[in-house]
Amino acid sequence: MREPIVTGDIAERDVTTAVESLDSASFKARFIRTDRNAADPEWNTPGGQPIADHVRSRMDAFKKDVEAVRLHDFHGGVFQRFDAAVWLTVAQYRKLLEPYVPTPRDLLHVYGPDRDNIKDWRRYYRYAWKQPGPHAIIYSSDEQIIRQAKLACNSYSYSGQSSYAIVGAGMFFRPEYGDAIVSIRPYAQWLTSASFTGNDSAPASAAASLGIYVESWAASGGGHYVDRDHWITVWSQNTQSYMTNVSAGGAAAGMDGLTTEILAVAQRKYAIFVYAYLETSVGPQQQENELRFVTIDIDATVPFVVVEETLI
């Protein structure tokens, strides 16, 4: 029979460590290259509006449209059941030094948005991270990410350019009963909208992905290691056509490939970052007076993330 391991707490310095690590080159290496972008064109819409203003107004309109489909009732139901039945704080139900066999509930952890700002790392999202490319709009604030699980951003590109945007929520995990194979299964709902415009037929592409990034470090500090970076593409398009308001939406979970496993050991701390990632790219300008433009946005929520241990 196994005794729970005294794993210690997750401190604010761990939050800082996780956020700073996401700023490192190793995580950003998978982002689309933007260091060879062409200069921004002086380009207006047919109505005379600067294209940057046009993009922002379109994205603001998209945000208002999706507000109507927020699933607040569903989210609340999940966490009400979670609070009442799923989470079990072992220390409140066992006697000191009494041998304890972990039940399936002990090995099942559910994380969600910290709506009441409790900052309990065993139950809630604890940090946010976002990164705009050279042409991007980040809609979600840190508070919205942590407390509402809202992941919303936009990426756009002109002829001869590429860009990206990423936004995500982070949480912490430590094994309590020994080394384990840990399954990480977020549940995400998403909506995207994309447009491919301009008077040029150069190829343009846009893609939206959801991912899970896991890294760990020694409980005493140092020894950083990237345990996993796994993502799935939920929508993509590569076209030479003129297309506007191409919308899509759905849900992604384990059966859709949004799941990964790691080997977790008791001597390490684990940071789990669940994110939405966009990228856009347009081929070079073909004629002097012809321009191409692509934009994509995503509005996603991650109401819960299931982390389940299998002891080894």
C-alpha positions in Angstrom: 0.0 0.0 0.0 1.2 3.5 -0.9 1.5 6.5 1.3 0.8 10.0 -0.2 4.1 11.7 -0.8 4.7 15.1 0.8 5.3 17.0 -2.4 5.3 20.6 -1.1 3.5 23.5 -2.6 3.6 25.4 -5.8 4.9 28.9 -5.1 4.7 32.1 -7.0 8.3 31.6 -8.2 7.1 28.5 -10.0 4.5 30.6 -11.8 7.3 32.9 -12.8 9.4 30.0 -13.9 6.7 28.6 -16.1 5.9 31.9 -17.8 9.6 32.8 -18.4 10.2 29.3 -19.9 7.5 29.9 -22.5 9.5 32.9 -23.6 12.4 30.7 -24.4 13.6 29.9 -27.9 12.8 26.2 -27.5 9.0 26.7 -27.4 9.0 29.4 -30.0 11.0 27.3 -32.5 7.8 25.7 -33.8 6.3 29.1 -34.7 6.1 30.1 -38.3 9.1 32.3 -39.5 8.5 36.0 -39.7 12.0 37.4 -40.0 11.8 37.6 -43.8 8.5 39.5 -44.1 7.9 42.1 -46.8 7.1 45.6 -45.7 3.4 46.5 -44.9 1.6 47.8 -48.0 -0.3 51.1 -48.0 -3.6 49.4 -48.7 -7.2 50.5 -48.2 -10.5 48.7 -48.6 -12.6 49.6 -51.7 -14.5 51.9 -49.3 -11.3 53.8 -48.4 -10.8 52.4 -44.9 -7.3 51.5 -43.9 -6.9 47.7 -43.9 -5.7 47.6 -40.3 -8.8 49.4 -39.1 -10.9 47.2 -41.3 -9.4 44.0 -39.7 -9.9 45.3 -36.2 -13.6 46.2 -36.8 -14.3 42.8 -38.4 -12.7 41.0 -35.5 -14.7 43.1 -33.0 -17.9 42.2 -34.8 -16.9 38.5 -34.6 -16.4 38.8 -30.9 -19.9 40.2 -30.5 -21.3 37.4 -32.6 -19.8 34.6 -30.5 -20.8 36.1 -27.1 -24.2 34.6 -27.7 -22.9 31.1 -27.7 -20.9 31.2 -24.4 -21.6 28.1 -22.4 -21.6 29.6 -18.9 -24.3 27.2 -17.7 -22.4 24.2 -18.9 -19.1 25.4 -17.4 -20.8 26.0 -14.1 -22.3 22.6 -14.1 -19.0 20.9 -14.7 -17.4 22.6 -11.7 -20.4 22.1 -9.4 -20.2 18.4 -10.0 -16.4 18.6 -9.7 -16.5 20.4 -6.4 -19.1 18.0 -5.0 -18.0 14.7 -6.1 -14.7 14.4 -8.0 -12.1 16.2 -6.0 -11.0 14.5 -2.8 -8.5 16.1 -0.4 -6.9 13.0 1.1 -5.5 14.8 4.2 -9.0 15.5 5.4 -10.1 11.9 5.4 -7.2 9.8 6.7 -5.4 9.4 10.0 -1.7 10.3 10.3 0.5 7.4 9.2 -2.4 5.1 8.4 -1.6 3.1 5.2 -3.6 4.4 2.3 -4.5 2.9 -1.1 -5.3 5.6 -3.6 -8.7 5.2 -5.2 -9.4 6.1 -8.8 -10.7 9.4 -7.6 -7.4 10.2 -5.9 -5.6 9.7 -9.2 -8.0 11.8 -11.3 -7.5 15.5 -11.2 -9.7 18.1 -12.9 -8.6 21.7 -13.5 -10.7 24.6 -14.6 -10.9 28.4 -14.6 -10.3 30.1 -11.3 -13.6 32.1 -11.3 -13.3 33.2 -7.7 -9.5 33.9 -7.8 -8.7 31.2 -5.2 -5.3 30.4 -6.7 -5.4 26.7 -5.7 -2.9 25.2 -8.0 -4.3 21.7 -7.6 -7.7 22.7 -9.0 -7.4 25.8 -11.2 -5.5 27.5 -14.0 -2.7 29.4 -12.4 -1.0 31.4 -15.2 -1.6 32.8 -18.6 0.8 33.4 -21.5 0.2 35.0 -24.9 2.5 36.0 -27.8 1.5 38.1 -30.8 3.4 37.8 -34.1 4.3 40.8 -36.2 0.6 41.1 -37.3 -1.7 39.8 -34.6 -4.4 40.9 -32.1 -4.6 39.3 -28.7 -8.1 39.6 -27.3 -7.9 37.7 -24.1 -6.4 39.4 -21.0 -4.5 37.3 -18.4 -7.6 37.6 -16.1 -9.9 36.3 -18.8 -7.6 33.4 -19.5 -7.2 32.3 -15.9 -10.7 33.1 -14.6 -12.8 32.5 -17.7 -10.7 30.0 -19.8 -11.1 32.4 -22.7 -8.5 32.0 -25.5 -9.1 34.5 -28.3 -6.7 36.0 -30.8 -6.2 37.0 -34.4 -3.4 36.7 -37.0 -3.2 38.4 -40.4 -0.7 38.8 -43.2 -0.2 40.8 -46.4 1.6 39.7 -49.6 5.0 38.2 -48.8 4.4 38.0 -45.1 3.8 35.4 -42.3 2.5 35.9 -38.8 1.1 34.0 -35.8 -0.7 34.4 -32.5 -0.7 32.2 -29.5 -2.7 32.4 -26.2 -3.1 29.8 -23.5 -3.7 28.8 -19.9 -1.3 27.0 -17.6 -1.6 24.7 -14.6 0.7 22.7 -12.3 0.8 19.0 -11.4 2.9 16.9 -9.0 2.5 13.1 -8.4 1.3 12.3 -4.9 1.7 8.6 -4.8 4.9 7.9 -6.7 6.0 7.7 -10.4 3.1 7.5 -12.8 2.1 7.6 -16.5 0.0 10.8 -16.7 -2.7 11.3 -19.3 -3.6 14.9 -20.1 -7.0 15.5 -21.7 -8.2 19.0 -22.3 -11.7 19.7 -23.5 -11.9 22.7 -25.8 -14.7 24.5 -27.7 -13.7 26.7 -30.6 -14.9 29.0 -33.4 -12.8 30.4 -36.2 -13.4 32.9 -39.0 -11.1 33.5 -41.9 -10.9 35.7 -45.0 -8.7 35.6 -48.1 -9.0 38.9 -50.0 -7.2 41.3 -52.3 -6.8 41.6 -56.0 -3.9 39.1 -56.3 -4.2 35.4 -56.7 -1.0 34.6 -54.8 -1.4 31.5 -52.5 -2.5 32.3 -49.0 -2.9 30.0 -46.0 -4.4 30.1 -42.6 -4.5 27.5 -39.8 -5.8 27.2 -36.3 -4.4 24.6 -33.8 -5.0 23.6 -30.2 -2.1 22.2 -28.2 -0.7 20.9 -25.0 2.8 21.9 -23.9 4.4 20.2 -20.8 7.7 21.0 -19.2 9.2 20.1 -15.8 12.0 21.0 -13.5 13.5 19.6 -10.3 11.6 20.3 -7.1 14.8 22.0 -5.8 15.0 24.1 -9.0 16.9 23.7 -12.3 17.0 20.8 -14.6 14.4 22.0 -17.0 13.0 19.5 -19.5 10.4 19.7 -22.2 8.3 16.6 -21.7 5.8 17.2 -24.5 4.6 19.6 -27.2 1.6 18.1 -28.9 -1.0 19.9 -31.0 -3.8 19.2 -33.5 -4.9 21.4 -36.4 -8.6 22.1 -36.0 -9.0 24.2 -39.2 -6.7 25.1 -42.1 -7.1 26.5 -45.7 -4.6 27.1 -48.5 -6.1 28.9 -51.4 -5.6 31.3 -54.3 -9.3 32.2 -54.3 -11.1 35.2 -52.9 -13.0 34.1 -49.8 -14.6 36.0 -47.0 -16.1 35.0 -43.6 -15.2 31.3 -43.8 -16.4 30.2 -40.5 -16.0 26.9 -38.6 -16.4 25.6 -35.1 -16.5 22.5 -33.0 -15.2 20.8 -29.9 -11.9 19.0 -29.4 -11.1 16.3 -26.8 -9.2 13.1 -26.5 -11.1 11.3 -29.2 -10.1 14.1 -31.6 -6.4 13.7 -30.7 -6.2 16.5 -28.1 -4.5 14.3 -25.6 -1.0 13.3 -24.6 0.9 11.3 -22.0 4.0 11.9 -20.0 6.1 10.0 -17.4 5.9 12.0 -14.2 8.2 11.4 -11.2 7.8 12.6 -7.7 11.0 14.6 -7.6 9.8 17.1 -10.3 7.2 19.8 -10.8 5.2 19.9 -14.0 3.7 22.9 -15.8 0.9 22.1 -18.3 0.1 24.8 -20.8 -3.0 24.4 -23.0 -3.1 26.8 -25.9 -4.6 28.1 -29.1 -2.2 28.9 -32.0 -2.9 30.7 -35.3 -0.7 31.2 -38.2 -1.1 33.0 -41.6 1.1 33.2 -44.6 0.8 34.9 -48.1 3.0 34.3 -51.2 5.0 37.2 -52.6 3.4 40.0 -54.5 3.0 39.0 -58.2 2.3 42.4 -59.8 3.2 45.9 -58.7 -0.4 47.0 -58.1 -1.7 43.7 -56.8 -2.0 42.8 -53.2 -3.1 39.7 -51.2 -4.4 39.6 -47.6 -5.4 36.8 -45.2 -6.8 36.9 -41.7 -8.0 34.3 -39.2 -9.3 34.6 -35.7 -10.2 32.0 -33.0 -12.5 32.2 -30.0 -12.0 29.2 -27.8 -12.7 28.1 -24.3 -11.2 25.3 -22.3 -13.7 24.6 -19.5 -11.7 21.8 -18.0 -8.6 19.7 -18.3 -8.5 16.2 -17.0 -5.2 14.8 -15.7 -5.2 11.2 -14.7 -2.4 9.1 -13.1 -1.6 5.4 -13.7 0.9 4.4 -11.1 3.9 2.4 -12.2 
